[in-house]
Amino acid sequence: MSTTPRDPHFPVAHLRPPRNWINDPNGLVFHDGHYHACYQYNPYGATHANLHWGHFRSPDLLTWEPLPIALSPTPGGVDVDGCFSGNAVSDGDRLVAFYSAHREDRSFQHQPVTCAVSLDGGSSFRPRGELLIPELPEGCTMYRDPYVWQDGDGWRMLVGAALADGRAAALLYDSPDLESWTYRGPFAAREKEPISGTGLLTGEGWECPQYLPAADGRGALILSAWNKPTGPQSVAALIGEEHDGHFKAGPAVPADHGPDCYAPALLRAPGNRWLLWGWSWEARDEAWAVADGWAGVLTLPREIHVDDGTLRQQPATELLALRGKHIIHAEGETHGLQPVDLGTVGRAFDLTARLEPTGNAGLRLLTTPDGSEYLDIRLDADAGELVVDRDHASLDSRARGGSYRMPCPADRPVDLRVVVDHSIAEIFLTTTGQVLTLRCYPTGQSPWRLQARSAPGTRLGYAADAWELRPLVIKEPSTGAAESAPASP
């Protein structure tokens, strides 16, 4: 899965087609021995338009097969202007995809639910051809993004919404057969409020609601916060319990502490394991992405669960198989201002580190020989936060900067796992189960270097290991797969 000539910012271990625009992960489902990952896809270019569902499947999260485009707008149909976001379920020998039907002659904020069915393992889908839920509940100023799951012998659905009374909401439906749906009211609804520990808000409307049922104890409602006039903002989670069709939860918390993760979606995997993928958008000028011919990438698949009232995430266990050559093994201490070189890495690597600082200290990834371009991951001991700073991560002025934080206990060792893949970095704070996703676009061509650094008067004990990150195996696309764009609209 590569562009020609090789694009230095194109990821190799994160899922996306070789070209064009992608956004939200859709249709995540395990069916007939395969993980299915669909995504919002523009077959004609690298901008948000002409939205279809692209489609991959995999037996193991490592080898992926491009399948034909799953959903395409129907000329003159209920989805003539786009097959927008939703999910899919496995029902016997059927795959049933539920999605938002977009028409320009309706309000952009009102995208009713429809569906399509596959009887051949996802190679083709037959659209319903009419709306599944034609009437929107009264008082909805926004309505989109169905999420369907099996509950006992029946089925339930959440739809993201904004309400006329100023609350954002996830609306609840139920069905005995995936055909007839009964509206039960808001599953959860809140006025715009702060997301704990951030300067962000939960939004005027909620997109892509996802429900992680309680295994034992509390579950999570994951939502994507939407605000006027900017649109998508951030991702948050409500941790709580369901009572009589209503989700009772505490304050909203971040589902990802970084600036470049949105619309995360869940997949219930075998063994009652839950996986999550998000959309990591571009953090560079649109003209740059258009010139390169691609935009957007899916995050790594993450194992996700609620433990002791906290949402915890880590890379899917299968991804350990992507570790190649062991390129760094370093243990020791720093004292004061003199940094310690830990070794060199390529543009794609998987790092684990244990840091034991007495004050402010951390790691720096230097991407130019003179050290003028770098990504910092450091502990702010006074604030009790891990800081990821990309203000100097690209010498290209078209790339975004910014410094981002997540809570990090300062009274114990800090365990990290950092996966860097060309232009995407996912920083997992293993100590707490939190994660921060961001994009950066280094210009340096020579091998990158990793350093341990500490502030004056600070000692940093460190142990670090890094491995080359192998590419995903992408099979040759079958006829009509997403990599083969259909004729222009």
Salt bridges, closest charged atoms under 4 A:
GLU65 OE1 - ARG57 NE 2.98
ASP91 OD2 - ARG94 NH2 2.85
GLU104 OE2 - HIS102 NE2 3.47
ASP105 OD2 - ARG103 NH2 2.74
GLU130 OE2 - ARG128 NH2 3.97
ASP165 OD2 - ARG167 NE 2.95
ASP174 OD2 - ARG184 NE 2.78
GLU179 OE1 - ARG128 NH1 2.89
GLU193 OE2 - ARG190 NH1 2.89
GLU204 OE2 - LYS192 NZ 3.35
GLU207 OE2 - ARG144 NH1 2.43
GLU241 OE1 - HIS243 NE2 3.45
GLU242 OE2 - ARG156 NH2 2.58
ASP256 OD2 - ARG302 NH1 3.06
ASP260 OD2 - ARG390 NH1 2.72
GLU282 OE1 - ARG284 NE 2.82
GLU282 OE2 - ARG439 NH1 2.96
ASP292 OD2 - ARG284 NH1 2.87
GLU303 OE2 - ARG273 NH1 2.84
ASP307 OD2 - ARG312 NE 3.39
GLU318 OE2 - ARG273 NH2 2.72
GLU331 OE2 - HIS329 NE2 3.45
GLU333 OE1 - HIS335 NE2 3.01
GLU333 OE2 - ARG459 NH1 3.17
ASP341 OD1 - ARG449 NH1 3.78
ASP350 OD2 - ARG323 NE 3.04
ASP350 OD2 - ARG417 NH2 2.77
ASP376 OD1 - ARG364 NE 2.78
ASP376 OD2 - ARG378 NH1 3.83
ASP380 OD2 - ARG405 NH1 3.09
GLU385 OE1 - ARG405 NH1 2.73
ASP389 OD2 - ARG378 NH1 3.55
ASP396 OD2 - ARG398 NH2 2.84
ASP411 OD1 - ARG412 NE 3.45
ASP415 OD1 - ARG354 NE 2.82
ASP421 OD2 - HIS14 ND1 2.73
GLU426 OE2 - HIS14 NE2 2.56
GLU426 OE1 - ARG302 NH2 2.80
ASP465 OD1 - HIS326 NE2 2.81
ASP465 OD1 - HIS329 ND1 2.70
